[in-house]
Amino acid sequence: MICFLSHALGFESRGTEIAGRLKAWDNLIEETRPSGCLTTNPGDIDVENMVKKRRRKPKKKPNSKSSNHVVSRALRTTDDRNSTWGRMVAAPDNNSESVGEISKEIWRDLLHFRNFGFNTENREEEEYFCDVPRLDYSHVILEKKTSMETILSLGSLKEICFLDNSLRSQSVFHDHCITPHQTDTCCKSWHLANYLAFFVGKESCDNLTENDLELFQDILSRCFKAPDTADCSADDDIGCMRSLCPSAIAIEHIKDFLIDAQSLRNVKEHLGHIVIHYTGIYLPMGKSSSLTTYYDHLTIPKLNTLEVVAYDFGIKFEVFNAQLKQDLNLLLIGGALVGLCIFLFFQSIFATVSVLLSVVISLGMAYFFYFFVFKIRSFPFVNVLALVIALGIGVDDAFVYFHHWQRAKLQLDGSPLAAVVAKALGTTAVSMFVTSLTTSAACFASYLSDVTALKAFGVFTGTAILFNYFIVVTWLPATIAVIEKFPRVISKFKVPNIFTLFQKLQVPVFFMYFNLFSYCLIIFFLGLSVLSAYFVFYDPKLTLPTEKDFKLFENYHPFERYTDLKTKFLAGVSKEETIVLPLRFVFGVSPIDNGNFLDPLSSGNLVLKEEFNASSEAVQIWVLDFCRKLRRQNFTDLTNTQIYKNCFMDSLLAFMERPCLDPVTGTDRSPCCQNSTFPYLPQVFDFCLAESAKVTILPMFNTGFIHAGPRFRRKDKKLVAFIIEYDSIYNFTSSFVEMDTFYNQVENWFTNEIQTAPSSFNGFFVSYLEFYDLQLSLSHGTMISVVTTLVICFCILLLCTRNISVSFCAALVTFTIVTTTFATLIKMGWELNVLESASISLAVGLSMDYTLHYSVAWSASDEKSVKSVFKAVGPPIFVAALTTVSPSLVMMYSSVLVYRKIGIFILIITTSSLICSCSFLLPLLRLLSQINFSWSCWSSFVKCFSARKVNSQFYLSVPTECHVLSLNSSSTCINTYPVIASNIEMETLSHI
């Protein structure tokens, strides 16, 4: 069963230099945990050994008469049943008597202990709402519909109250809401209407009046401007504000959570009139994955002046995973449309089902090999693209085989069935293999990428396409043979042949348009190619992703809009605190990622350097000098150097400056005292560093844990690694340019410094580089995949056409298709993310299918006639394009962004390929024939590979006015074109 464990699983780089450092860093931190093999404090090892020894001793049965037991009982209350020690008891309400010796006042203070200063106003707010608003609660964001309206109006506030009641009326709301103590009623929601009721002393927001609103606006105006209008000292802004604004804490919550920051900045400009653009409703439900049931029953009423534009229930990925599976129905609808096209072409339900089953079986076999042979445990949702690709390739191969089955049946009229099958399969197997090989090569080229998801996608899709080829050349001939042998039993439907209809309508229209604008088309598509290349490679070009979070839905979806709108509120801004990029230099650890690159959950093991020796005098001097140089660099921030132990060598020097005789206990501290001089002897360094680590405490603050310091092996207390860490002046950003500047500046400096280190002593630099490494891999890996695919496909094309000039024209058309496709996607706002990178690699292979058919047919034709080539190849290509486009149109109605992007990509690449192959390649080939410009690579360069002359009389022996109307019908003579190109094409391929 396919399970998408995480939307971000596999969307990381593996195998790069930075990825090796990041994995080594993660493994180092993991091994430093209590369960790991390393420790920062050798004293912990002694404590652990003592605990283990005590656990081995047999436990004695406690004596009820022992003094210890009596003392412990004396510490409790007299009655154990009323004891409040060590267990939770219910808080008394305002009308209850005291419980034990704890009064109601003490209970209130305990319940509100988290509120700084035990402020009475804050307690009143919490008693009204049960708690203060937090981002951890589920909430929705509202926007005013028109710029003329303001949310702070009586009508809008009543709509907020109405919406809140609607959100709380869900049947499952009560199962998830928080409740006051000793009651079953859900707490009130936090929104402007309820805060207005709180200020005017009303229990509900349902009966608010204009007078209440005027009072509320006056309070907000005074409180918002209190620090500016009051005669306050700079050191007492908060106290002064509380004196002028009695409910300062509640007002702060309104400013942080319920009014957007832009509106707050505009308060000074609109004196006495507060204009609010965005507001929110915070429900008394914690964000949790269990709220999917509530979300499924959620109905948001239509409002007059407000609109719900975003919400956050903590279930974004759960909804995405469910929607991903639900929208698979759209793929079934697309498959049904493809089946309809196949039925109109084959005129047989049995053949239609067989073709679709061949695609399903190929995907099933690819999935089996993916998991059990290749042992890839992750299945990124980008692999869904393989379903559409396999469907298009499989149906295209089916059309090619059926077309040549008709020709073979006419040529070998009266011959045994086995001879017809052999003839049709002999002329089509190579052609189908070439088209499958180009697309699978494009997929397998994605394996060269450093991104795990792209590697997995390339393996799965390429395997599925190859399996589809082998099934088509075995399954489909047997299917058509069965239909041919039992026509009356299996096929009873007689409908107009779609192939014949397209042939009658398409050919005359195309040649009328082709003859009029042949040379104009060449100029137009050359200009289009240049313009598209400018868009793709120069300006605006395909940019790297700018958001760290992978988008799951369209931009207008409430979950995605929340990501953008949450920063409009002060609470959202403070939540997204600026993250300082640390400067972490690790020594003693090999920057190796020895995990499975195809398994995102496999991080490998920590590899320590056996030759690492930090106790030598030369290393001591170099490390101390390195720390001093690092502090002098312009990219180092020294703000926190007085707090953290950034460089362990500085801590060791300070530790060694202590007197050798303890002034209190008289203990001799030698050699770890001031008598030892730097650099220290190796044995003194090892012993004293371990002693200093026992007394060095690395504090933990809100900004995060500092990992600097030595690492000791638990089994022998040996120093095996150490970390030097400082803060940089840079903040984390998703901008590739800024992160690239930071990384290169620090990396270049460290590379120069490490060259001066003693021999066999090395280290590496690491920071928050995961997203930067992903961007780097996407930019470099995608280009490598594209170049590799182009080279492979051009070689295949050259082998098929055996003509350099035709191959060059086909390559030019392929380049035009790819650049036109991605210029269109760039104008639609696409960025070079994982799905887009997979699409680029596929674009080269998919764009060559139709071009390959025309090129091979032209090269094999003695007439070099565009008309004959198009008559034989054009109609089947048009039907194949129609079947490929059908599912992509259906997928564009999906609410999941990945499905919509797949549909858009398939639609654009197929349309571009169809138009350019017909309207650009054929005019180029016609121009070549008119100027007699043809470079045969065999005759010009390799004489031993001289091209064989194709006997055109063999093909002319076929009745030129006969055509097979259906799979089971006999030959019917109609006015049609000579049958040349398709058989010539396959005859030529048989010589390869």
C-alpha positions, -999 to +999 in steps of 0.1 A: +000+000+000+014+034-010+018+057+019+031+093+017+047+095+051+057+132+048+054+158+022+090+168+028+105+133+031+133+129+006+133+166-004+169+169+007+204+166-008+225+135-003+260+128-016+271+164-018+300+178+003+276+199+024+252+170+028+281+148+041+289+175+067+253+179+078+248+142+083+281+139+102+270+168+124+236+152+130+252+119+139+277+137+162+248+154+181+229+121+182+259+102+197+263+129+223+229+121+238+228+100+270+222+069+249+252+076+226+288+067+227+301+102+234+297+127+262+307+163+269+314+156+306+335+127+317+321+130+352+288+117+338+305+084+331+315+079+367+279+087+379+264+063+354+288+035+365+278+041+401+241+039+392+247+007+373+265-009+403+237+001+427+211-014+403+229-047+404+226-050+442+195-070+455+167-048+468+159-050+505+124-051+516+116-018+534+111-020+571+079-003+582+094+005+616+125+021+602+132+057+612+134+068+576+099+057+569+087+075+600+104+107+589+089+105+554+055+100+569+060+130+592+065+152+562+030+144+550-004+156+562-020+137+590-046+121+568-032+104+537-065+105+520-065+143+520-028+145+511-019+169+483+017+158+480+028+143+447-006+141+429-030+165+412-062+176+429-091+197+415-090+235+421-119+247+442-144+271+427-152+305+442-180+292+464-162+262+479-146+259+512-109+254+516-094+220+508-070+210+536-050+240+546-048+256+511-070+286+507-088+299+475-064+328+472-034+305+471-052+284+444-058+314+423-022+324+425-011+289+416-034+288+387-021+321+374+015+316+383+026+319+347+014+355+345+042+378+354+037+398+385+003+382+392-014+411+375-050+414+385-061+426+350-045+396+334-064+373+359-096+389+350-090+384+313-082+347+319-112+342+340-134+356+312-116+336+284-101+308+305-066+316+290-047+341+269-046+338+231-017+317+218-005+306+183-009+270+196-047+274+194-066+268+162-074+301+145-088+317+113-079+349+097-105+373+083-101+401+057-124+429+049-140+426+014-137+463+004-112+490+012-140+514+022-150+491+051-134+488+085-135+457+106-140+478+137-177+485+129-208+471+146-219+452+116-185+435+111-182+427+148-216+411+148-205+390+117-174+380+137-196+369+166-219+350+141-189+333+125-176+323+159-209+307+168-209+289+135-174+275+141-184+264+175-217+248+164-199+218+149-209+185+166-173+175+173-162+210+186-170+200+222-148+169+220-117+190+213-122+224+231-107+233+264-131+239+293-130+258+326-123+240+358-151+217+370-174+226+341-183+211+307-188+244+289-162+253+263-141+284+269-148+316+250-130+323+217-106+352+214-117+378+189-126+415+188-163+411+195-157+390+226-130+415+238-155+443+233-180+424+255-152+418+280-145+456+283-181+466+286-189+439+311-213+417+289-213+380+290-219+375+253-211+394+220-246+388+206-262+420+221-236+447+214-246+483+208-232+514+191-224+528+226-204+497+234-184+501+202-177+538+209-164+530+243-142+502+229-128+525+202-120+551+228-102+525+249-082+513+219-073+548+208-060+558+243-042+525+248-025+524+214-012+560+218-005+558+256+034+557+254+034+586+229+009+609+244+018+605+281+045+623+299+065+592+306+102+585+311+118+562+286+125+536+314+089+533+325+069+531+293+050+499+304+042+513+338+031+546+324+009+528+298-008+508+325-016+540+344-034+555+313-047+521+300-062+501+328-065+469+307-030+471+292-024+433+291-056+426+273-049+454+248-014+439+242-031+406+233-054+424+209-025+442+192-004+410+189-031+385+178-062+403+165-051+434+146-026+433+117+007+452+121+000+475+092-032+487+108-013+494+140+012+515+122-016+535+106-032+544+139-011+576+142-022+587+107-059+581+115-062+598+148-094+588+165-103+564+137-088+529+137-089+511+103-083+473+106-076+453+075-071+418+089-083+402+122-085+367+136-106+343+156-088+320+180-108+290+190-103+272+223-089+242+206-052+232+204-038+226+170-036+189+165-038+162+138-069+149+156-089+179+142-093+163+108-128+152+118-136+188+128-122+201+095-143+176+075-175+189+090-165+225+088-188+248+070-180+285+068-210+308+063-210+336+037-205+370+053-214+405+039-184+426+049-158+400+059-142+369+043-123+340+058-091+339+039-068+316+059-068+292+088-045+270+108-057+239+126-023+220+126-036+195+100-022+208+068-003+177+059-031+154+071-055+171+048-030+170+020-024+133+024-061+126+024-067+149-006-038+133-025-056+099-023-090+113-029-080+131-061-068+099-075-103+097-087-094+124-112-067+101-126-094+074-130-116+098-149-086+107-171-079+070-176-115+066-187-111+093-213-080+076-225-099+044-226-126+060-248-100+072-273-085+037-274-119+022-279-126+045-308-093+036-323-094-002-318-132-006-318-129-033-292-136-033-255-113-063-250-084-044-267-091-013-247-090-031-214-059-049-224-040-017-232-050-001-199-041-033-180-007-033-196-001+001-181-014-010-146+007-041-147+039-022-157+034+002-128+027-028-104+059-045-115+079-013-112+065-008-077+075-044-068+111-039-081+112-004-064+105-018-029+117-054-029+146-055-055+160-019-052+149-018-015+138+018-017+116+024+014+104+059+007+078+068-020+078+106-026+045+118-040+064+132-071+063+095-082+027+101-091+040+117-123+050+082-134+014+072-138+007+098-164+040+092-182+035+054-184-001+059-196+010+082-224+039+060-235+019+028-233-010+041-254+014+056-280+031+022-284-003+005-287-013+028-315+020+022-333+017-015-331-020-015-342-011+007-372+016-017-384-006-047-377-030-033-403-002-029-428+011-064-422-024-078-425-028-062-459+007-072-471+004-108-460-033-114-469-041-151-465-009-159-446-010-177-412-017-156-381+017-162-367+033-147-398+012-115-395+022-112-358+059-117-366+057-092-394+040-065-373+061-071-343+093-072-363+087-038-378+075-021-346+095-036-317+126-014-325+105+017-330+087+013-297+119+004-280+135+037-292+107+059-280+106+041-247+144+042-244+145+080-249+120+087-222+134+061-197+169+076-203+155+110-193+141+094-162+172+075-152+192+107-158+174+121-128+194+096-107+224+118-112+207+144-091+217+148-055+181+151-043+167+119-028+132+124-042+145+129-077+166+098-075+136+077-064+115+093-091+140+085-118+143+048-107+105+042-104+095+060-136+123+047-158+116+011-145+079+015-152+085+027-188+108-003-196+084-028-181+057-012-201+077-018-233+082-054-225+045-059-217+034-041-249+056-063-272+043-095-255+008-087-242-005-066-270+003-089-299-013-117-281-044-096-274-049-086-310-043-121-322-070-134-299-094-107-312-085-116-348-092-153-341-125-148-323-139-116-338-176-124-333-172-134-297-150-106-284-157-076-306-193-067-315-191-029-316-190-010-349-183+027-346-166+052-370-128+047-370-112+077-353-080+071-373-098+074-406-118+105-395-086+123-384-069+113-416-097+128-438-100+160-418-065+167-407-044+161-439-061+185-463-063+213-437-027+208-427-013+210-462-033+240-471-018+258-441+017+242-447+020+252-483+011+288-476+033+295-446+062+270-448+090+295-448+073+318-425+069+290-400+107+284-400+114+321-392+086+322-366+098+291-347+134+302-349+125+335-333+103+317-307+133+295-299+156+325-293+130+343-273+122+313-251+159+306-245+163+343-234+134+337-209+148+305-196+185+312-193+187+350-189+157+369-177+136+361-158+149+325-161+139+296-139+147+308-104+155+287-074+129+281-047+125+310-023+103+293+003+117+266+027+083+250+031+071+230+001+038+242-011+011+216-010-019+235-023-026+265-046-017+299-034-053+308-028-059+278-005-065+289+031-037+267+044-012+283+020-025+318+025-019+314+062+018+310+056+018+345+040-007+362+063+005+350+097+035+374+095+011+404+091+004+400+129+029+408+156+024+374+171+033+358+138+064+380+134+076+372+169+070+335+163+092+337+132+122+351+150+153+358+130+176+328+132+213+336+135+235+315+113+261+298+136+297+293+128+304+257+137+339+241+131+341+204+138+374+186+143+379+148+147+349+137+127+349+126+091+323+145+070+309+113+055+273+104+048+275+066+048+237+061+048+215+049+020+210+079-003+177+065-015+163+062+020+156+095+037+154+078+071+189+063+068+214+088+082+243+064+085+268+062+114+293+086+129+328+081+116+356+093+139+391+100+126+415+074+140+446+097+135+429+126+154+452+139+182+444+173+197+468+169+227+500+177+208+516+210+216+515+221+179+477+215+178+471+234+210+489+264+197+471+262+164+436+259+180+442+288+203+454+310+174+425+298+153+399+309+179+416+343+182+416+348+144+380+337+142+369+364+167+387+391+146+368+382+114+342+406+101+316+378+098+318+369+135+294+383+160+310+387+194+278+396+213+275+364+232+311+355+237+309+365+274+281+340+280+289+309+260+320+288+261+326+292+224+362+280+223+371+252+247+408+263+246+399+296+262+380+278+290+409+255+296+434+284+299+411+301+324+407+268+343+445+263+344+450+298+360+437+287+394+460+283+424+476+249+428+465+248+464+428+250+471+424+278+497+394+262+513+401+225+514+439+226+510+437+201+481+466+200+457+453+207+422+484+199+403+490+196+374+458+214+365+469+248+380+490+278+373+523+260+376+517+243+342+525+265+312+510+266+278+513+247+256+508+218+280+523+183+279+500+159+261+492+139+292+486+171+312+463+184+284+442+152+283+438+150+321+431+187+327+407+191+298+386+162+312+387+179+347+377+213+332+349+197+313+334+184+346+330+220+360+321+237+327+283+241+322+269+249+289+237+269+295+206+266+275+187+298+266+157+306+244+180+311+214+191+275+214+217+252+228+254+259+221+272+227+211+307+240+215+332+220+235+351+187+236+336+152+230+349+123+250+344+086+243+324+070+271+343+037+273+378+052+278+371+090+284+394+098+255+391+131+236+379+121+201+364+154+187+357+190+196+335+218+183+343+255+181+312+276+177+304+313+174+275+333+161+278+350+127+265+384+117+242+367+091+206+356+096+191+326+080+173+334+047+158+315+018+176+338-006+202+317-025+224+347-032+227+358+005+233+322+017+259+316-010+277+348+000+278+336+037+289+301+029+317+310+004+330+338+027+334+315+057+344+284+037+372+302+019+386+317+051+385+283+069+401+265+039+430+290+041+434+286+078+432+248+079+461+246+055+483+261+082+473+234+107+496+205+117+496+175+094+468+150+097+447+175+116+416+186+098+381+197+103+350+211+085+326+241+087+288+236+090+258+257+097+221+258+088+228+249+052+201+223+045+180+245+023+210+261+006+223+227-003+190+217-018+190+249-039+225+242-050+217+206-059+186+216-079+205+241-099+235+219-107+219+185-107+191+196-130+216+209-156+236+177-154+205+156-159+194+177-189+228+176-206+231+139-201+196+133-215+203+155-245+235+136-253+218+102-250+187+112-270+208+128-297+229+096-301+197+076-303+183+100-329+215+098-349+214+060-349+178+060-360+181+086-388+217+078-398+218+114-411+235+143-393+215+171-410+182+154-400+194+148-365+205+184-362+171+196-373+154+173-349+177+184-320+169+221-329+132+213-328+136+195-294+154+225-280+126+247-292+100+225-275+118+223-242+126+261-240+091+270-251+076+248-225+096+262-197+093+298-208+056+293-205+059+278-171+082+306-160+056+332-170+031+311-149+053+317-118+070+283-116+103+280-096+130+253-098+117+230-071+118+192-069+087+186-091+099+212-116+134+196-117+118+162-125+097+178-152+128+194-169+145+161-171+114+145-185+108+173-210+137+163-231+126+127-234+089+135-240+096+162-266+115+137-288+088+111-293+069+128-321+100+143-336+116+109-337+088+094-357+090+121-383+128+121-385+130+083-390+103+083-416+119+111-435+154+095-434+141+062-447+120+077-475+135+078-510+110+104-521+119+129-493+082+140-495+068+158-466+033+150-478+038+112-478+056+113-444+028+133-428+001+111-442+016+080-427+028+094-394+007+125-387-027+110-379-014+084-354+007+111-337-023+134-334-044+106-318-016+097-294-013+134-284-051+135-278-050+105-254-020+121-235-037+155-231-070+140-219-059+130-184-039+162-180-070+183-185-088+164-158-059+167-133-060+205-136-092+204-116-074+189-086-071+210-054-036+194-048-009+216-063+013+186-074-015+171-094-023+205-110+013+211-119+016+176-134-015+183-155-002+217-167+032+203-175+019+173-196-006+196-214+021+222-224+048+197-233+025+176-254+010+206-272+044+221-278+057+188-291+028+182-314+029+218-329+067+221-332+071+186-348+045+193-374+050+230-380+087+234-375+104+201-382+086+193-415+093+228-430+130+223-421+130+189-437+113+203-468+140+230-470+167+204-467+152+185-496+150+216-518+186+226-513+198+190-515+216+194-481+221+160-465+251+147-445+249+110-442+271+101-413+278+067-427+288+077-462+307+108-451+326+095-421+325+058-418+326+039-450+321+005-434+287+016-422+274+026-457+237+030-457+216+003-473+193+013-501+157+006-492+137-012-519+107+010-523+091-014-547+084-037-518+062-011-503+046-001-536+034-037-540+008-029-514-026-018-529-023+019-527-060+025-524-068-001-498-071+006-460-082-014-431-112+003-414-112-017-382-094-044-363-117-072-375-130-060-408-117-070-442-098-047-465-119-020-480-108+001-509-110+038-506-093+068-521-063+073-500-025+079-502+003+055-510+015+035-480+052+044-478+066+061-448+057+039-418+069+007-433+101+024-446+107+037-411+104+003-396+125-014-423+153+011-417+151+005-380+154-033-385+189-027-400+202-010-368 
